[in-house]
Amino acid sequence: MGKPITPVPTIKVNKQLATISFTIPLSILETDNLNGWNIYVTTYDYDGIESVLRPLTTEGGQWAFGGGKPADPKIMDDILITIK
């Protein structure tokens, strides 16, 4: 099981190249070698007006996602990146 890092990575999106880049300072990872590392990246929707993650409910609704319980992990998209 991994652990969150602080400070969070710097993220840059390039729509023209269809890329997302993130930078993590090696100093916070306490290593100088990432060979064999797995990085698990997840996304979820954030309500900027209310400053909260959108709620998750069994039924869903206009401003809530359906298909889960409120305490379930809030993950819309995910990707596992393996560094070789």
TORDREN-993101 format. One line per field, with one value per atom (N, C-alpha, C, CB): atom name; residue number from 1; x, y, z. Coordinates in Angstrom, 1 decimal. Glycine has a CB too. Layout:
// TORDREN-993101
atome = (CA,...)
num = (NUM,...)
x = (X,...)
y = (Y,...)
z = (Z,...)
// end
This chain:
// TORDREN-993101
atome = (N,CA,C,CB,N,CA,C,CB,N,CA,C,CB,N,CA,C,CB,N,CA,C,CB,N,CA,C,CB,N,CA,C,CB,N,CA,C,CB,N,CA,C,CB,N,CA,C,CB,N,CA,C,CB,N,CA,C,CB,N,CA,C,CB,N,CA,C,CB,N,CA,C,CB,N,CA,C,CB,N,CA,C,CB,N,CA,C,CB,N,CA,C,CB,N,CA,C,CB,N,CA,C,CB,N,CA,C,CB,N,CA,C,CB,N,CA,C,CB,N,CA,C,CB,N,CA,C,CB,N,CA,C,CB,N,CA,C,CB,N,CA,C,CB,N,CA,C,CB,N,CA,C,CB,N,CA,C,CB,N,CA,C,CB,N,CA,C,CB,N,CA,C,CB,N,CA,C,CB,N,CA,C,CB,N,CA,C,CB,N,CA,C,CB,N,CA,C,CB,N,CA,C,CB,N,CA,C,CB,N,CA,C,CB,N,CA,C,CB,N,CA,C,CB,N,CA,C,CB,N,CA,C,CB,N,CA,C,CB,N,CA,C,CB,N,CA,C,CB,N,CA,C,CB,N,CA,C,CB,N,CA,C,CB,N,CA,C,CB,N,CA,C,CB,N,CA,C,CB,N,CA,C,CB,N,CA,C,CB,N,CA,C,CB,N,CA,C,CB,N,CA,C,CB,N,CA,C,CB,N,CA,C,CB,N,CA,C,CB,N,CA,C,CB,N,CA,C,CB,N,CA,C,CB,N,CA,C,CB,N,CA,C,CB,N,CA,C,CB,N,CA,C,CB,N,CA,C,CB,N,CA,C,CB,N,CA,C,CB,N,CA,C,CB,N,CA,C,CB,N,CA,C,CB,N,CA,C,CB,N,CA,C,CB,N,CA,C,CB,N,CA,C,CB,N,CA,C,CB,N,CA,C,CB,N,CA,C,CB)
num = (1,1,1,1,2,2,2,2,3,3,3,3,4,4,4,4,5,5,5,5,6,6,6,6,7,7,7,7,8,8,8,8,9,9,9,9,10,10,10,10,11,11,11,11,12,12,12,12,13,13,13,13,14,14,14,14,15,15,15,15,16,16,16,16,17,17,17,17,18,18,18,18,19,19,19,19,20,20,20,20,21,21,21,21,22,22,22,22,23,23,23,23,24,24,24,24,25,25,25,25,26,26,26,26,27,27,27,27,28,28,28,28,29,29,29,29,30,30,30,30,31,31,31,31,32,32,32,32,33,33,33,33,34,34,34,34,35,35,35,35,36,36,36,36,37,37,37,37,38,38,38,38,39,39,39,39,40,40,40,40,41,41,41,41,42,42,42,42,43,43,43,43,44,44,44,44,45,45,45,45,46,46,46,46,47,47,47,47,48,48,48,48,49,49,49,49,50,50,50,50,51,51,51,51,52,52,52,52,53,53,53,53,54,54,54,54,55,55,55,55,56,56,56,56,57,57,57,57,58,58,58,58,59,59,59,59,60,60,60,60,61,61,61,61,62,62,62,62,63,63,63,63,64,64,64,64,65,65,65,65,66,66,66,66,67,67,67,67,68,68,68,68,69,69,69,69,70,70,70,70,71,71,71,71,72,72,72,72,73,73,73,73,74,74,74,74,75,75,75,75,76,76,76,76,77,77,77,77,78,78,78,78,79,79,79,79,80,80,80,80,81,81,81,81,82,82,82,82,83,83,83,83,84,84,84,84)
x = (0.8,0.0,0.9,-1.0,0.6,1.3,0.9,1.2,1.6,1.2,1.2,2.2,0.3,0.3,1.6,-0.9,1.9,3.1,2.7,4.0,3.6,3.4,4.7,2.8,4.9,3.8,3.3,4.2,2.1,1.6,2.4,0.1,2.3,3.1,2.6,3.0,3.5,3.1,2.6,4.3,1.4,0.8,0.6,-0.6,0.9,0.8,0.0,2.2,-1.0,-1.8,-1.5,-3.3,-1.2,-1.0,-2.0,0.5,-3.1,-4.2,-3.8,-5.4,-2.9,-2.5,-1.7,-1.6,-0.9,-0.1,-0.9,1.2,-2.0,-2.8,-1.9,-3.3,-1.2,-0.4,-0.7,1.1,-0.4,-0.4,0.9,-1.6,1.6,2.9,2.8,4.0,3.5,3.6,5.0,2.6,5.4,6.7,6.7,7.4,7.5,7.6,9.1,7.1,9.4,10.8,11.3,10.9,12.5,13.0,13.3,14.3,13.5,13.9,12.7,14.2,11.5,10.4,10.1,9.1,10.7,10.5,11.6,10.5,12.6,13.7,14.4,13.2,14.6,15.4,15.9,14.5,16.8,17.3,17.1,18.8,16.3,16.1,14.7,17.1,13.9,12.5,12.3,11.7,13.4,13.2,12.3,14.6,11.3,10.5,9.3,11.3,9.3,8.2,6.9,8.5,5.8,4.4,3.8,3.6,3.2,2.5,1.1,3.2,0.2,-1.3,-1.9,-1.9,-2.5,-3.0,-4.6,-2.4,-5.3,-6.8,-7.3,-7.3,-8.5,-9.3,-10.7,-9.3,-11.2,-12.6,-13.1,-12.8,-14.4,-14.9,-15.0,-16.3,-14.6,-14.6,-15.6,-13.1,-16.4,-17.4,-16.7,-18.7,-16.3,-15.5,-16.4,-15.0,-17.7,-18.6,-18.7,-19.9,-18.9,-19.1,-17.7,-20.0,-16.7,-15.3,-15.3,-14.8,-16.0,-16.1,-16.0,-17.3,-15.7,-15.8,-17.3,-15.1,-17.7,-19.1,-19.5,-19.4,-20.8,-21.2,-21.4,-22.5,-21.3,-21.5,-22.7,-20.2,-23.7,-24.9,-25.3,-26.1,-26.2,-26.6,-27.4,-27.5,-28.3,-29.2,-28.5,-30.4,-27.7,-27.1,-28.1,-26.8,-27.8,-28.7,-28.1,-29.0,-28.7,-28.2,-26.8,-29.1,-26.4,-25.1,-24.4,-25.2,-24.8,-24.2,-24.0,-25.1,-23.0,-22.7,-23.4,-21.2,-23.9,-24.6,-23.8,-25.9,-24.2,-23.6,-22.7,-22.8,-22.7,-21.9,-22.5,-20.5,-21.8,-22.2,-21.4,-22.0,-21.9,-21.1,-19.7,-21.9,-19.5,-18.1,-17.2,-18.2,-17.7,-16.8,-15.7,-17.7,-14.6,-13.6,-14.1,-12.4,-13.7,-14.1,-13.1,-14.4,-13.3,-12.4,-13.2,-11.5,-13.0,-13.7,-12.8,-14.1,-11.6,-10.6,-9.4,-10.3,-8.7,-7.4,-6.5,-7.6,-5.2,-4.2,-3.0,-3.7,-2.4,-1.3,-0.1,-1.4,0.9,2.1,3.3,2.4,3.9,5.0,6.3,4.9,7.3,8.5,9.5,9.1,10.1,11.1,12.5,10.6)
y = (-1.2,0.0,1.2,0.0,2.2,3.4,4.4,4.0,5.5,6.6,7.9,6.7,8.8,10.1,10.9,11.0,11.8,12.6,14.1,12.4,14.8,16.2,16.9,16.6,18.0,18.6,17.8,20.0,18.1,17.4,17.7,17.8,16.8,17.0,18.3,15.8,18.9,19.9,19.3,20.9,19.7,19.1,20.1,18.5,19.7,20.5,19.7,21.0,20.4,19.7,20.5,19.8,19.7,20.2,19.6,19.9,20.3,19.8,19.6,20.8,20.4,20.2,18.9,21.4,18.5,17.3,16.1,17.5,16.4,15.4,14.7,14.3,15.5,15.0,15.6,15.2,14.9,15.4,15.0,14.8,16.0,15.8,16.2,16.6,15.4,15.8,15.7,15.0,16.6,16.6,16.4,18.0,15.5,15.2,15.4,13.7,16.2,16.4,15.1,17.6,14.6,13.4,13.5,13.0,14.7,14.9,14.5,16.4,14.6,14.2,12.7,15.0,12.0,10.6,9.8,10.2,10.5,9.9,8.8,9.3,9.1,8.1,8.9,7.0,8.3,8.9,7.9,9.3,6.9,5.9,5.4,4.7,5.6,5.2,3.9,6.3,3.2,1.9,1.0,1.3,0.4,-0.6,0.0,-1.4,1.4,2.0,1.9,3.5,1.9,2.0,3.2,0.7,4.0,5.2,5.1,6.5,5.2,5.1,6.5,4.1,6.9,8.2,8.0,9.0,8.8,8.8,10.2,8.2,10.2,11.5,11.4,11.9,12.5,12.6,14.0,12.1,14.2,15.5,16.4,15.4,17.6,18.6,19.7,19.2,20.0,21.1,22.4,20.8,23.2,24.4,25.5,25.0,25.5,26.4,26.1,26.4,24.8,24.4,24.0,23.2,23.9,23.5,22.1,24.6,21.2,19.8,18.8,19.6,17.6,16.5,16.3,15.2,16.0,15.7,14.5,15.5,14.5,13.3,12.1,13.7,10.9,9.7,9.0,8.7,8.6,8.0,6.8,9.0,6.0,4.8,5.2,3.9,6.2,6.6,7.6,7.1,8.5,9.6,10.7,9.1,11.7,12.9,14.0,13.5,15.1,16.2,16.6,17.4,16.6,17.1,16.0,18.3,14.7,13.6,12.4,13.2,11.7,10.5,9.3,10.2,8.4,7.2,6.0,7.0,4.9,3.6,3.2,3.6,4.0,3.6,4.1,4.2,3.9,4.4,5.6,3.3,6.5,7.7,7.5,8.5,6.4,6.2,5.5,5.4,5.1,4.4,5.3,3.8,4.7,5.5,6.4,4.6,7.6,8.5,8.5,9.9,7.6,7.5,7.4,6.2,8.3,8.3,7.6,9.7,8.0,7.4,7.1,8.5,6.1,5.7,5.1,4.8,5.2,4.6,4.2,5.5,3.0,2.5,2.7,1.0,3.5,3.7,3.0,5.3,2.1,1.3,1.9,-0.2,2.2,2.8,1.6,3.9,1.4,0.3,0.9,-0.6)
z = (0.0,0.0,0.0,1.2,-0.9,-1.0,0.1,-2.3,0.0,0.9,0.2,2.2,0.5,-0.2,0.1,0.3,-0.8,-0.7,-0.5,-1.9,0.2,0.4,0.2,1.8,-0.5,-1.3,-2.5,-1.7,-2.9,-4.1,-5.3,-4.3,-6.3,-7.5,-8.3,-8.4,-9.1,-10.0,-11.3,-10.3,-11.7,-12.9,-14.0,-12.5,-15.2,-16.4,-17.5,-17.0,-18.1,-19.1,-20.5,-18.8,-21.5,-22.8,-23.7,-23.4,-24.0,-24.8,-26.2,-24.8,-26.8,-28.2,-28.4,-28.6,-27.4,-27.5,-26.8,-26.8,-26.2,-25.4,-24.4,-26.4,-23.6,-22.5,-21.2,-22.9,-20.2,-18.8,-18.2,-17.9,-17.7,-17.0,-15.6,-17.8,-14.7,-13.3,-12.8,-12.5,-12.0,-11.4,-9.9,-11.8,-9.5,-8.1,-7.7,-7.7,-6.8,-6.3,-5.7,-5.4,-6.2,-5.6,-4.1,-6.3,-3.6,-2.2,-1.3,-2.0,-1.7,-0.9,-0.9,-1.2,-1.9,-2.1,-1.4,-3.5,-0.9,-0.1,-0.9,1.2,-2.2,-3.1,-4.3,-3.6,-5.0,-6.2,-7.4,-6.1,-7.1,-8.2,-8.1,-8.0,-9.2,-9.3,-10.0,-9.9,-10.4,-11.1,-10.2,-11.4,-10.8,-10.2,-9.4,-9.2,-9.4,-8.7,-9.4,-8.5,-8.7,-9.2,-8.7,-8.9,-9.6,-9.2,-9.6,-9.9,-8.7,-8.9,-8.9,-7.8,-10.0,-10.2,-10.3,-11.4,-9.5,-9.6,-9.8,-8.3,-10.3,-10.4,-9.9,-11.9,-9.5,-9.1,-9.4,-7.6,-9.4,-9.7,-8.4,-10.3,-8.6,-7.5,-7.8,-7.3,-6.8,-7.0,-6.5,-6.2,-7.4,-7.1,-6.4,-8.3,-6.6,-5.9,-4.4,-6.6,-4.2,-2.8,-2.1,-2.7,-2.9,-2.4,-1.7,-1.4,-2.4,-1.9,-3.1,-1.0,-2.8,-3.8,-4.0,-3.4,-5.2,-5.4,-4.6,-6.9,-4.1,-3.3,-4.1,-2.5,-3.5,-4.1,-3.4,-4.1,-4.1,-3.5,-4.3,-3.4,-3.7,-4.4,-5.7,-3.5,-5.6,-6.7,-7.6,-6.2,-7.1,-7.9,-8.0,-9.3,-8.7,-8.8,-9.6,-7.4,-9.7,-10.6,-10.3,-10.4,-9.0,-8.6,-7.8,-7.8,-7.9,-7.2,-8.1,-6.0,-7.9,-8.7,-8.1,-8.9,-8.9,-8.4,-8.5,-9.1,-7.9,-8.0,-6.8,-9.2,-5.8,-4.6,-3.3,-4.8,-2.3,-0.9,-0.6,0.1,0.2,0.5,1.0,1.5,1.7,2.3,1.3,3.6,0.1,-0.8,-1.4,-2.0,-1.8,-2.4,-3.6,-2.9,-3.7,-4.7,-5.8,-4.1,-6.8,-7.9,-9.2,-7.8,-10.1,-11.4,-12.5,-11.9,-12.5,-13.5,-12.7,-14.6,-13.2,-12.5,-13.5,-11.4,-13.2,-14.1,-13.1,-15.2,-13.4,-12.7,-13.7,-12.2,-13.2,-14.0,-13.4,-14.1,-14.1,-13.7,-14.3,-13.9,-13.5,-14.0,-14.1,-13.1,-15.2,-15.4,-15.7,-16.6)
// end
